């Protein structure tokens, strides 16, 4: 959920990871891919830079009046949670309702339903766009340039550096696209809209808490849905999970590779990544394979349409006993589910529990598959 990304429209971006950690606006849909504004050069908030759709002036006058009233409630909530008056004033000065954010939120593409692969676009074009030669080459080059730091972070958190770099590559194309929406304006607008009011109200207050630590408002820009930095964290995720990867006392997920990698690693560790287990593997099914016998009877409590495309769990040993050839060396007792994203007869994958952790970052099969496949390619740089 890659920035500059085609957002998935491929499958619904369920908000499991978002509601569990309020982490990623990528799970909330696509964002406009624009180069990050340079904080040092930006002397006024990004509010003034965002164009708004034309519409009836009376309509927006009414919206603006309601927004300004609701903003006072958000300020009171921030005040009650310990945010200083100076920060509240600094972060809300000139804040206005942003109809462009609501238009983007409303325009998020849907997807097919259920486990029917014909109900969603093919995975192959998405894979070509996200696991491309340029991204692979840059991921490998970054892996080499980070060098020992990558190994240290991997040892500390138990998450492969290749997976971390693949997330970074998918989210912001290795930092090229962070977004330039003023986060305070976007989050306050989304909270006022009311569709996910509590989620975004919490994120707005979390953003003010970040600002209270001394982060300038000019740096607090990102996607229209409130995510920012190399890993596209939401404010609450930054407060809870961002790490100081190089020991300089700063958690810089905007420009510091070590901090970025450590923060993504901490997210994955917190979400339950199992060290030493692959995310999954390409699998080759025998002729006449009985898929009907493996349909899962379970309905996932979150992201059901994403999980509905997975078979029931079997151990790798049981898959082999059914004649399935597994490309990676999965231990016989490793549980895995089958997915055929482009339908029978096309590339199939067995997915482990660690794949589900990638889904916590962004609940889209196509996103998670592209992260795993990009990570496999990046890992060859070792």
C-alpha atoms as a printed R data frame, in Angstrom:
    type eleno elety resid chain resno       x       y       z
1   ATOM     1    CA   UNK     A     1   0.000   0.000   0.000
2   ATOM     2    CA   UNK     A     2   3.342   1.161  -3.587
3   ATOM     3    CA   UNK     A     3   3.137   4.811  -2.963
4   ATOM     4    CA   UNK     A     4   3.040   6.174  -6.194
5   ATOM     5    CA   UNK     A     5   1.251   2.899  -6.075
6   ATOM     6    CA   UNK     A     6  -1.680   1.563  -7.915
7   ATOM     7    CA   UNK     A     7  -3.566   0.997  -4.771
8   ATOM     8    CA   UNK     A     8  -4.891  -2.261  -4.971
9   ATOM     9    CA   UNK     A     9  -8.197  -1.559  -6.390
10  ATOM    10    CA   UNK     A    10  -7.377  -5.129  -7.012
11  ATOM    11    CA   UNK     A    11  -8.881  -6.333  -3.805
12  ATOM    12    CA   UNK     A    12 -10.639  -4.493  -1.031
13  ATOM    13    CA   UNK     A    13  -8.178  -2.963   1.341
14  ATOM    14    CA   UNK     A    14  -9.664  -4.204   4.568
15  ATOM    15    CA   UNK     A    15  -8.589  -2.313   7.629
16  ATOM    16    CA   UNK     A    16  -7.396  -5.133   9.863
17  ATOM    17    CA   UNK     A    17  -3.933  -3.692  10.264
18  ATOM    18    CA   UNK     A    18  -5.356  -0.196  10.481
19  ATOM    19    CA   UNK     A    19  -7.831  -0.981  13.199
20  ATOM    20    CA   UNK     A    20  -5.405  -3.218  15.052
21  ATOM    21    CA   UNK     A    21  -2.614  -0.702  15.116
22  ATOM    22    CA   UNK     A    22  -3.966   2.276  13.210
23  ATOM    23    CA   UNK     A    23  -0.818   1.996  11.166
24  ATOM    24    CA   UNK     A    24  -1.159   2.434   7.497
25  ATOM    25    CA   UNK     A    25  -3.226   4.579   5.351
26  ATOM    26    CA   UNK     A    26  -2.191   2.257   2.595
27  ATOM    27    CA   UNK     A    27  -4.824  -0.010   3.911
28  ATOM    28    CA   UNK     A    28  -7.226   2.831   3.437
29  ATOM    29    CA   UNK     A    29  -6.618   3.068  -0.280
30  ATOM    30    CA   UNK     A    30  -4.511   4.782  -2.846
31  ATOM    31    CA   UNK     A    31  -2.847   8.097  -2.499
32  ATOM    32    CA   UNK     A    32  -1.532  10.681  -4.860
33  ATOM    33    CA   UNK     A    33   2.102   9.958  -5.691
34  ATOM    34    CA   UNK     A    34   4.036  13.178  -5.448
35  ATOM    35    CA   UNK     A    35   7.596  13.977  -4.415
36  ATOM    36    CA   UNK     A    36   7.995  14.769  -0.754
37  ATOM    37    CA   UNK     A    37   8.237  18.423   0.070
38  ATOM    38    CA   UNK     A    38  11.603  19.303   1.572
39  ATOM    39    CA   UNK     A    39  10.964  20.483   5.126
40  ATOM    40    CA   UNK     A    40  13.788  23.006   5.090
41  ATOM    41    CA   UNK     A    41  12.415  24.661   1.986
42  ATOM    42    CA   UNK     A    42   8.808  24.618   3.062
43  ATOM    43    CA   UNK     A    43   8.064  27.705   5.104
44  ATOM    44    CA   UNK     A    44   4.283  27.390   5.153
45  ATOM    45    CA   UNK     A    45   2.110  24.346   5.829
46  ATOM    46    CA   UNK     A    46   1.150  22.222   2.856
47  ATOM    47    CA   UNK     A    47  -2.459  23.248   3.431
48  ATOM    48    CA   UNK     A    48  -2.141  26.087   0.950
49  ATOM    49    CA   UNK     A    49  -0.668  23.844  -1.741
50  ATOM    50    CA   UNK     A    50  -3.611  21.477  -2.066
51  ATOM    51    CA   UNK     A    51  -6.102  22.227  -4.789
52  ATOM    52    CA   UNK     A    52  -9.757  21.638  -3.984
53  ATOM    53    CA   UNK     A    53 -12.521  20.591  -6.339
54  ATOM    54    CA   UNK     A    54 -14.852  23.274  -7.581
55  ATOM    55    CA   UNK     A    55 -18.331  23.187  -6.148
56  ATOM    56    CA   UNK     A    56 -21.096  25.346  -4.835
57  ATOM    57    CA   UNK     A    57 -19.637  28.006  -2.557
58  ATOM    58    CA   UNK     A    58 -22.624  27.754  -0.232
59  ATOM    59    CA   UNK     A    59 -22.137  24.012   0.090
60  ATOM    60    CA   UNK     A    60 -18.514  24.434   1.120
61  ATOM    61    CA   UNK     A    61 -19.365  27.362   3.366
62  ATOM    62    CA   UNK     A    62 -21.685  25.078   5.290
63  ATOM    63    CA   UNK     A    63 -19.083  22.317   5.334
64  ATOM    64    CA   UNK     A    64 -16.411  24.730   6.534
65  ATOM    65    CA   UNK     A    65 -18.578  26.064   9.332
66  ATOM    66    CA   UNK     A    66 -19.313  22.559  10.554
67  ATOM    67    CA   UNK     A    67 -15.658  21.593  10.246
68  ATOM    68    CA   UNK     A    68 -14.508  24.549  12.334
69  ATOM    69    CA   UNK     A    69 -16.961  23.603  15.065
70  ATOM    70    CA   UNK     A    70 -15.824  19.980  15.030
71  ATOM    71    CA   UNK     A    71 -12.184  21.067  15.083
72  ATOM    72    CA   UNK     A    72 -12.786  22.605  18.498
73  ATOM    73    CA   UNK     A    73 -13.876  19.183  19.754
74  ATOM    74    CA   UNK     A    74 -10.673  17.648  18.406
75  ATOM    75    CA   UNK     A    75  -8.638  20.386  20.118
76  ATOM    76    CA   UNK     A    76 -10.419  19.715  23.406
77  ATOM    77    CA   UNK     A    77  -9.662  16.015  23.081
78  ATOM    78    CA   UNK     A    78  -5.999  16.710  22.371
79  ATOM    79    CA   UNK     A    79  -5.841  19.077  25.325
80  ATOM    80    CA   UNK     A    80  -7.378  16.432  27.597
81  ATOM    81    CA   UNK     A    81  -4.724  13.951  26.425
82  ATOM    82    CA   UNK     A    82  -1.902  16.262  27.391
83  ATOM    83    CA   UNK     A    83  -1.029  18.092  24.180
84  ATOM    84    CA   UNK     A    84   0.286  21.572  24.888
85  ATOM    85    CA   UNK     A    85  -1.645  24.698  23.966
86  ATOM    86    CA   UNK     A    86   1.277  25.927  21.880
87  ATOM    87    CA   UNK     A    87   1.231  22.765  19.772
88  ATOM    88    CA   UNK     A    88  -2.539  22.813  19.374
89  ATOM    89    CA   UNK     A    89  -2.355  26.415  18.161
90  ATOM    90    CA   UNK     A    90   0.550  25.706  15.807
91  ATOM    91    CA   UNK     A    91  -1.022  22.610  14.271
92  ATOM    92    CA   UNK     A    92  -4.515  24.046  13.789
93  ATOM    93    CA   UNK     A    93  -3.634  27.534  12.576
94  ATOM    94    CA   UNK     A    94  -5.321  28.082   9.220
95  ATOM    95    CA   UNK     A    95  -6.742  24.563   9.141
96  ATOM    96    CA   UNK     A    96  -9.684  24.180   6.751
97  ATOM    97    CA   UNK     A    97 -11.887  21.414   5.453
98  ATOM    98    CA   UNK     A    98 -10.350  19.600   2.481
99  ATOM    99    CA   UNK     A    99 -12.957  18.300   0.007
100 ATOM   100    CA   UNK     A   100 -10.247  16.733  -2.145
101 ATOM   101    CA   UNK     A   101  -9.475  14.263   0.641
102 ATOM   102    CA   UNK     A   102 -13.112  13.214   0.853
103 ATOM   103    CA   UNK     A   103 -13.323  12.882  -2.929
104 ATOM   104    CA   UNK     A   104 -10.262  10.616  -2.901
105 ATOM   105    CA   UNK     A   105 -11.677   8.576  -0.041
106 ATOM   106    CA   UNK     A   106 -14.980   8.114  -1.837
107 ATOM   107    CA   UNK     A   107 -13.335   7.145  -5.119
108 ATOM   108    CA   UNK     A   108 -11.421   4.124  -3.840
109 ATOM   109    CA   UNK     A   109 -11.990   1.225  -6.231
110 ATOM   110    CA   UNK     A   110 -13.748  -1.888  -5.098
111 ATOM   111    CA   UNK     A   111 -13.093  -5.428  -6.145
112 ATOM   112    CA   UNK     A   112 -14.593  -8.779  -6.779
113 ATOM   113    CA   UNK     A   113 -15.948 -10.811  -3.928
114 ATOM   114    CA   UNK     A   114 -15.344 -14.229  -2.552
115 ATOM   115    CA   UNK     A   115 -12.779 -16.713  -3.770
116 ATOM   116    CA   UNK     A   116 -13.688 -16.455  -7.436
117 ATOM   117    CA   UNK     A   117 -10.484 -15.408  -9.221
118 ATOM   118    CA   UNK     A   118 -12.494 -14.181 -12.190
119 ATOM   119    CA   UNK     A   119 -14.021 -11.523  -9.930
120 ATOM   120    CA   UNK     A   120 -10.754  -9.592  -9.614
121 ATOM   121    CA   UNK     A   121  -8.192  -8.432 -12.170
122 ATOM   122    CA   UNK     A   122  -5.247 -10.715 -12.876
123 ATOM   123    CA   UNK     A   123  -2.316 -10.604 -10.497
124 ATOM   124    CA   UNK     A   124   0.270 -10.883 -13.272
125 ATOM   125    CA   UNK     A   125   0.094  -7.221 -14.415
126 ATOM   126    CA   UNK     A   126   0.244  -6.017 -10.813
127 ATOM   127    CA   UNK     A   127   3.243  -8.245 -10.218
128 ATOM   128    CA   UNK     A   128   5.050  -6.869 -13.265
129 ATOM   129    CA   UNK     A   129   4.445  -3.315 -12.077
130 ATOM   130    CA   UNK     A   130   5.612  -3.888  -8.496
131 ATOM   131    CA   UNK     A   131   8.281  -6.555  -8.826
132 ATOM   132    CA   UNK     A   132  10.015  -4.868 -11.722
133 ATOM   133    CA   UNK     A   133  13.676  -4.787 -12.725
134 ATOM   134    CA   UNK     A   134  14.245  -1.222 -11.513
135 ATOM   135    CA   UNK     A   135  12.773  -1.872  -8.066
136 ATOM   136    CA   UNK     A   136  14.700  -5.119  -7.728
137 ATOM   137    CA   UNK     A   137  17.970  -3.441  -8.694
138 ATOM   138    CA   UNK     A   138  17.429  -0.543  -6.321
139 ATOM   139    CA   UNK     A   139  16.434  -2.846  -3.473
140 ATOM   140    CA   UNK     A   140  19.584  -4.916  -3.956
141 ATOM   141    CA   UNK     A   141  21.757  -1.784  -4.150
142 ATOM   142    CA   UNK     A   142  20.205  -0.414  -0.965
143 ATOM   143    CA   UNK     A   143  20.704  -3.760   0.748
144 ATOM   144    CA   UNK     A   144  24.410  -3.634  -0.090
145 ATOM   145    CA   UNK     A   145  24.795   0.027   0.871
146 ATOM   146    CA   UNK     A   146  23.174  -0.446   4.274
147 ATOM   147    CA   UNK     A   147  25.580  -3.336   4.821
148 ATOM   148    CA   UNK     A   148  26.237  -4.381   8.436
149 ATOM   149    CA   UNK     A   149  23.365  -2.226   9.716
150 ATOM   150    CA   UNK     A   150  20.898  -4.446   7.860
151 ATOM   151    CA   UNK     A   151  22.380  -7.548   9.452
152 ATOM   152    CA   UNK     A   152  22.295  -5.976  12.909
153 ATOM   153    CA   UNK     A   153  18.675  -4.915  12.540
154 ATOM   154    CA   UNK     A   154  17.722  -8.341  11.213
155 ATOM   155    CA   UNK     A   155  19.422 -10.020  14.169
156 ATOM   156    CA   UNK     A   156  17.748  -7.653  16.641
157 ATOM   157    CA   UNK     A   157  14.183  -7.988  15.359
158 ATOM   158    CA   UNK     A   158  14.160 -11.383  13.646
159 ATOM   159    CA   UNK     A   159  12.682 -10.025  10.405
160 ATOM   160    CA   UNK     A   160  14.617 -10.493   7.136
161 ATOM   161    CA   UNK     A   161  16.074  -7.259   5.811
162 ATOM   162    CA   UNK     A   162  14.834  -8.268   2.364
163 ATOM   163    CA   UNK     A   163  11.218  -8.243   3.592
164 ATOM   164    CA   UNK     A   164  11.742  -4.854   5.227
165 ATOM   165    CA   UNK     A   165  13.251  -3.405   2.056
166 ATOM   166    CA   UNK     A   166  10.406  -4.852  -0.022
167 ATOM   167    CA   UNK     A   167   7.895  -3.049   2.195
168 ATOM   168    CA   UNK     A   168   9.878   0.172   1.804
169 ATOM   169    CA   UNK     A   169  10.002  -0.333  -1.964
170 ATOM   170    CA   UNK     A   170   6.282  -0.987  -2.256
171 ATOM   171    CA   UNK     A   171   5.240   1.801   0.073
172 ATOM   172    CA   UNK     A   172   7.276   4.732  -1.237
173 ATOM   173    CA   UNK     A   173   9.525   3.328  -3.960
174 ATOM   174    CA   UNK     A   174  12.423   3.574  -1.501
175 ATOM   175    CA   UNK     A   175  11.502   7.068  -0.341
176 ATOM   176    CA   UNK     A   176  10.718   8.712  -3.662
177 ATOM   177    CA   UNK     A   177   7.051   9.323  -2.918
178 ATOM   178    CA   UNK     A   178   5.922  10.352   0.540
179 ATOM   179    CA   UNK     A   179   2.959  12.553  -0.358
180 ATOM   180    CA   UNK     A   180   2.516  16.269   0.226
181 ATOM   181    CA   UNK     A   181  -0.862  16.557   1.918
182 ATOM   182    CA   UNK     A   182  -0.873  18.437   5.202
183 ATOM   183    CA   UNK     A   183  -1.527  15.600   7.652
184 ATOM   184    CA   UNK     A   184  -3.400  17.701  10.194
185 ATOM   185    CA   UNK     A   185  -5.816  18.931   7.542
186 ATOM   186    CA   UNK     A   186  -6.347  15.472   6.046
187 ATOM   187    CA   UNK     A   187  -6.904  13.694   9.351
188 ATOM   188    CA   UNK     A   188  -9.206  16.373  10.738
189 ATOM   189    CA   UNK     A   189 -11.239  16.319   7.507
190 ATOM   190    CA   UNK     A   190 -11.547  12.529   7.542
191 ATOM   191    CA   UNK     A   191 -12.570  12.586  11.202
192 ATOM   192    CA   UNK     A   192 -15.174  15.274  10.536
193 ATOM   193    CA   UNK     A   193 -16.541  13.275   7.605
194 ATOM   194    CA   UNK     A   194 -17.604  10.669  10.152
195 ATOM   195    CA   UNK     A   195 -17.276   7.464   8.150
196 ATOM   196    CA   UNK     A   196 -14.378   6.317  10.333
197 ATOM   197    CA   UNK     A   197 -14.554   9.133  12.838
198 ATOM   198    CA   UNK     A   198 -13.020   7.481  15.890
199 ATOM   199    CA   UNK     A   199 -10.100   6.075  13.904
200 ATOM   200    CA   UNK     A   200  -9.159   9.408  12.400
201 ATOM   201    CA   UNK     A   201  -9.899  11.428  15.521
202 ATOM   202    CA   UNK     A   202  -7.384   9.227  17.358
203 ATOM   203    CA   UNK     A   203  -4.878   9.702  14.571
204 ATOM   204    CA   UNK     A   204  -5.323  13.474  14.625
205 ATOM   205    CA   UNK     A   205  -4.596  13.583  18.349
206 ATOM   206    CA   UNK     A   206  -1.627  11.230  17.851
207 ATOM   207    CA   UNK     A   207  -0.301  13.607  15.193
208 ATOM   208    CA   UNK     A   208  -0.471  16.485  17.650
209 ATOM   209    CA   UNK     A   209   1.398  14.365  20.185
210 ATOM   210    CA   UNK     A   210   4.112  13.853  17.577
211 ATOM   211    CA   UNK     A   211   4.253  17.587  16.992
212 ATOM   212    CA   UNK     A   212   4.498  18.100  20.745
213 ATOM   213    CA   UNK     A   213   7.856  16.298  20.663
214 ATOM   214    CA   UNK     A   214   9.224  19.048  18.438
215 ATOM   215    CA   UNK     A   215   8.582  17.715  14.935
216 ATOM   216    CA   UNK     A   216   7.799  20.761  12.767
217 ATOM   217    CA   UNK     A   217   4.462  20.960  11.023
218 ATOM   218    CA   UNK     A   218   6.202  21.420   7.679
219 ATOM   219    CA   UNK     A   219   7.602  17.888   8.047
220 ATOM   220    CA   UNK     A   220   4.206  16.427   8.861
221 ATOM   221    CA   UNK     A   221   3.033  15.870   5.318
222 ATOM   222    CA   UNK     A   222   2.141  12.634   3.596
223 ATOM   223    CA   UNK     A   223  -0.675  10.755   1.910
224 ATOM   224    CA   UNK     A   224  -4.206  12.081   1.743
225 ATOM   225    CA   UNK     A   225  -5.230   9.360   4.204
226 ATOM   226    CA   UNK     A   226  -2.717  10.359   6.875
227 ATOM   227    CA   UNK     A   227   0.297   8.094   6.320
228 ATOM   228    CA   UNK     A   228   3.815   9.465   6.131
229 ATOM   229    CA   UNK     A   229   7.504   8.711   5.897
230 ATOM   230    CA   UNK     A   230   9.307   5.848   4.201
231 ATOM   231    CA   UNK     A   231   7.118   3.119   5.756
232 ATOM   232    CA   UNK     A   232   3.873   5.132   5.516
233 ATOM   233    CA   UNK     A   233   2.981   4.869   9.175
234 ATOM   234    CA   UNK     A   234  -0.034   6.554  10.688
235 ATOM   235    CA   UNK     A   235   0.737   8.804  13.688
236 ATOM   236    CA   UNK     A   236  -0.311   6.257  16.305
237 ATOM   237    CA   UNK     A   237   2.025   3.694  14.741
238 ATOM   238    CA   UNK     A   238   4.879   6.174  14.803
239 ATOM   239    CA   UNK     A   239   4.319   6.868  18.498
240 ATOM   240    CA   UNK     A   240   4.151   3.175  19.377
241 ATOM   241    CA   UNK     A   241   6.444   1.447  16.913
242 ATOM   242    CA   UNK     A   242   8.972   3.841  15.353
243 ATOM   243    CA   UNK     A   243  12.538   2.984  16.310
244 ATOM   244    CA   UNK     A   244  15.892   4.713  16.602
245 ATOM   245    CA   UNK     A   245  17.868   2.311  14.470
246 ATOM   246    CA   UNK     A   246  21.253   4.010  14.654
247 ATOM   247    CA   UNK     A   247  21.288   5.171  18.267
248 ATOM   248    CA   UNK     A   248  21.333   8.917  17.604
249 ATOM   249    CA   UNK     A   249  18.274   9.543  19.786
250 ATOM   250    CA   UNK     A   250  15.991  10.419  16.855
251 ATOM   251    CA   UNK     A   251  13.302   8.294  15.216
252 ATOM   252    CA   UNK     A   252  13.651   9.574  11.671
253 ATOM   253    CA   UNK     A   253  11.506   7.471   9.330
254 ATOM   254    CA   UNK     A   254  11.629  10.177   6.654
255 ATOM   255    CA   UNK     A   255  15.293  10.153   5.707
256 ATOM   256    CA   UNK     A   256  17.244   7.715   7.869
257 ATOM   257    CA   UNK     A   257  17.600   4.168   6.409
258 ATOM   258    CA   UNK     A   258  18.483   2.543   9.742
259 ATOM   259    CA   UNK     A   259  15.510   4.117  11.521
260 ATOM   260    CA   UNK     A   260  13.221   3.211   8.639
261 ATOM   261    CA   UNK     A   261  14.311  -0.421   8.585
262 ATOM   262    CA   UNK     A   262  14.215  -0.803  12.357
263 ATOM   263    CA   UNK     A   263  10.720   0.714  12.496
264 ATOM   264    CA   UNK     A   264   9.299  -1.601   9.830
265 ATOM   265    CA   UNK     A   265  11.011  -4.532  11.559
266 ATOM   266    CA   UNK     A   266   9.433  -3.591  14.878
267 ATOM   267    CA   UNK     A   267   6.028  -3.443  13.213
268 ATOM   268    CA   UNK     A   268   6.490  -6.958  11.853
269 ATOM   269    CA   UNK     A   269   7.821  -8.321  15.122
270 ATOM   270    CA   UNK     A   270   4.914  -6.776  16.994
271 ATOM   271    CA   UNK     A   271   2.478  -8.309  14.483
272 ATOM   272    CA   UNK     A   272   3.864 -11.804  15.124
273 ATOM   273    CA   UNK     A   273   6.537 -12.484  12.508
274 ATOM   274    CA   UNK     A   274   8.080 -15.933  13.090
275 ATOM   275    CA   UNK     A   275  11.863 -15.813  12.566
276 ATOM   276    CA   UNK     A   276  13.248 -18.348  10.147
277 ATOM   277    CA   UNK     A   277   9.988 -19.089   8.361
278 ATOM   278    CA   UNK     A   278   9.550 -18.024   4.712
279 ATOM   279    CA   UNK     A   279   6.516 -15.939   3.766
280 ATOM   280    CA   UNK     A   280   5.523 -18.623   1.293
281 ATOM   281    CA   UNK     A   281   6.617 -20.411  -1.839
282 ATOM   282    CA   UNK     A   282   5.695 -20.986  -5.449
283 ATOM   283    CA   UNK     A   283   3.960 -24.360  -5.702
284 ATOM   284    CA   UNK     A   284   3.238 -26.656  -8.633
285 ATOM   285    CA   UNK     A   285   0.016 -28.644  -8.432
286 ATOM   286    CA   UNK     A   286  -0.372 -32.034 -10.075
287 ATOM   287    CA   UNK     A   287  -2.829 -32.656 -12.895
288 ATOM   288    CA   UNK     A   288  -6.331 -33.329 -11.639
289 ATOM   289    CA   UNK     A   289  -5.660 -31.677  -8.281
290 ATOM   290    CA   UNK     A   290  -8.849 -31.620  -6.183
291 ATOM   291    CA   UNK     A   291  -9.308 -28.000  -5.144
292 ATOM   292    CA   UNK     A   292 -12.891 -28.389  -3.987
293 ATOM   293    CA   UNK     A   293 -11.782 -30.553  -1.066
294 ATOM   294    CA   UNK     A   294  -9.565 -27.741   0.224
295 ATOM   295    CA   UNK     A   295 -11.990 -24.822   0.342
296 ATOM   296    CA   UNK     A   296 -11.776 -23.262   3.775
297 ATOM   297    CA   UNK     A   297 -15.041 -23.318   5.754
298 ATOM   298    CA   UNK     A   298 -13.886 -20.389   7.873
299 ATOM   299    CA   UNK     A   299 -14.867 -16.749   7.468
300 ATOM   300    CA   UNK     A   300 -12.156 -14.355   8.569
301 ATOM   301    CA   UNK     A   301 -13.294 -11.723  11.096
302 ATOM   302    CA   UNK     A   302 -11.357  -9.066   9.173
303 ATOM   303    CA   UNK     A   303 -10.621  -8.722   5.467
304 ATOM   304    CA   UNK     A   304 -12.904 -11.670   4.667
305 ATOM   305    CA   UNK     A   305 -12.720 -11.246   0.884
306 ATOM   306    CA   UNK     A   306  -8.932 -11.304   0.989
307 ATOM   307    CA   UNK     A   307  -8.778 -14.429   3.154
308 ATOM   308    CA   UNK     A   308 -11.568 -16.140   1.218
309 ATOM   309    CA   UNK     A   309  -9.117 -16.695  -1.623
310 ATOM   310    CA   UNK     A   310  -6.961 -18.939   0.608
311 ATOM   311    CA   UNK     A   311  -7.508 -22.667   0.982
312 ATOM   312    CA   UNK     A   312  -7.708 -24.338   4.343
313 ATOM   313    CA   UNK     A   313  -4.440 -24.873   6.195
314 ATOM   314    CA   UNK     A   314  -2.402 -28.025   5.633
315 ATOM   315    CA   UNK     A   315   1.129 -28.818   6.700
316 ATOM   316    CA   UNK     A   316   3.822 -28.741   4.037
317 ATOM   317    CA   UNK     A   317   4.105 -32.487   4.488
318 ATOM   318    CA   UNK     A   318   0.394 -32.910   3.732
319 ATOM   319    CA   UNK     A   319   0.714 -30.731   0.625
320 ATOM   320    CA   UNK     A   320   3.595 -32.887  -0.586
321 ATOM   321    CA   UNK     A   321   1.561 -36.010   0.092
322 ATOM   322    CA   UNK     A   322  -1.089 -34.599  -2.259
323 ATOM   323    CA   UNK     A   323   1.505 -34.328  -4.995
324 ATOM   324    CA   UNK     A   324   2.242 -30.611  -4.645
325 ATOM   325    CA   UNK     A   325   5.803 -29.567  -5.448
326 ATOM   326    CA   UNK     A   326   7.086 -26.750  -3.227
327 ATOM   327    CA   UNK     A   327   9.870 -24.552  -4.574
328 ATOM   328    CA   UNK     A   328  11.294 -23.452  -1.215
329 ATOM   329    CA   UNK     A   329  12.441 -25.842   1.515
330 ATOM   330    CA   UNK     A   330   9.450 -25.669   3.876
331 ATOM   331    CA   UNK     A   331   9.649 -27.968   6.892
332 ATOM   332    CA   UNK     A   332   7.025 -30.720   6.850
333 ATOM   333    CA   UNK     A   333   5.257 -29.293   9.910
334 ATOM   334    CA   UNK     A   334   4.982 -25.749   8.527
335 ATOM   335    CA   UNK     A   335   1.342 -24.839   8.018
336 ATOM   336    CA   UNK     A   336   0.451 -23.228   4.706
337 ATOM   337    CA   UNK     A   337  -2.590 -22.240   2.687
338 ATOM   338    CA   UNK     A   338  -2.906 -22.310  -1.102
339 ATOM   339    CA   UNK     A   339  -3.729 -19.348  -3.317
340 ATOM   340    CA   UNK     A   340  -4.004 -19.291  -7.103
341 ATOM   341    CA   UNK     A   341  -4.346 -15.562  -7.741
342 ATOM   342    CA   UNK     A   342  -4.902 -15.934 -11.497
343 ATOM   343    CA   UNK     A   343  -6.948 -19.103 -11.242
344 ATOM   344    CA   UNK     A   344  -6.213 -22.810 -11.837
345 ATOM   345    CA   UNK     A   345  -3.459 -23.537 -14.295
346 ATOM   346    CA   UNK     A   346  -1.521 -20.377 -13.431
347 ATOM   347    CA   UNK     A   347   1.156 -19.733 -10.812
348 ATOM   348    CA   UNK     A   348   0.145 -21.013  -7.388
349 ATOM   349    CA   UNK     A   349   1.601 -20.149  -3.988
350 ATOM   350    CA   UNK     A   350   1.632 -21.757  -0.567
351 ATOM   351    CA   UNK     A   351   1.364 -19.091   2.129
352 ATOM   352    CA   UNK     A   352   2.668 -19.433   5.679
353 ATOM   353    CA   UNK     A   353   1.701 -17.603   8.844
354 ATOM   354    CA   UNK     A   354   4.271 -14.920   8.031
355 ATOM   355    CA   UNK     A   355   2.301 -14.061   4.911
356 ATOM   356    CA   UNK     A   356  -0.561 -13.163   7.239
357 ATOM   357    CA   UNK     A   357   1.801 -10.729   8.966
358 ATOM   358    CA   UNK     A   358   2.390  -8.972   5.650
359 ATOM   359    CA   UNK     A   359  -1.393  -8.745   5.318
360 ATOM   360    CA   UNK     A   360  -1.425  -6.947   8.674
361 ATOM   361    CA   UNK     A   361   0.618  -4.227   7.010
362 ATOM   362    CA   UNK     A   362  -1.786  -4.015   4.084
363 ATOM   363    CA   UNK     A   363  -4.660  -6.426   3.718
364 ATOM   364    CA   UNK     A   364  -4.410  -7.121  -0.005
365 ATOM   365    CA   UNK     A   365  -3.261 -10.420  -1.467
366 ATOM   366    CA   UNK     A   366  -1.670  -8.694  -4.420
367 ATOM   367    CA   UNK     A   367   0.260  -6.326  -2.180
368 ATOM   368    CA   UNK     A   368   1.435  -9.143   0.115
369 ATOM   369    CA   UNK     A   369   2.429 -11.398  -2.772
370 ATOM   370    CA   UNK     A   370   4.374  -8.594  -4.432
371 ATOM   371    CA   UNK     A   371   6.191  -7.867  -1.154
372 ATOM   372    CA   UNK     A   372   7.156 -11.518  -0.766
373 ATOM   373    CA   UNK     A   373   8.308 -11.882  -4.356
374 ATOM   374    CA   UNK     A   374  10.250  -8.612  -4.306
375 ATOM   375    CA   UNK     A   375  11.897  -9.684  -1.044
376 ATOM   376    CA   UNK     A   376  12.990 -12.965  -2.640
377 ATOM   377    CA   UNK     A   377  14.654 -11.034  -5.452
378 ATOM   378    CA   UNK     A   378  16.317  -8.532  -3.112
379 ATOM   379    CA   UNK     A   379  17.647 -11.351  -0.934
380 ATOM   380    CA   UNK     A   380  19.805 -12.531  -3.830
381 ATOM   381    CA   UNK     A   381  22.027  -9.496  -3.150
382 ATOM   382    CA   UNK     A   382  23.418 -11.191  -0.038
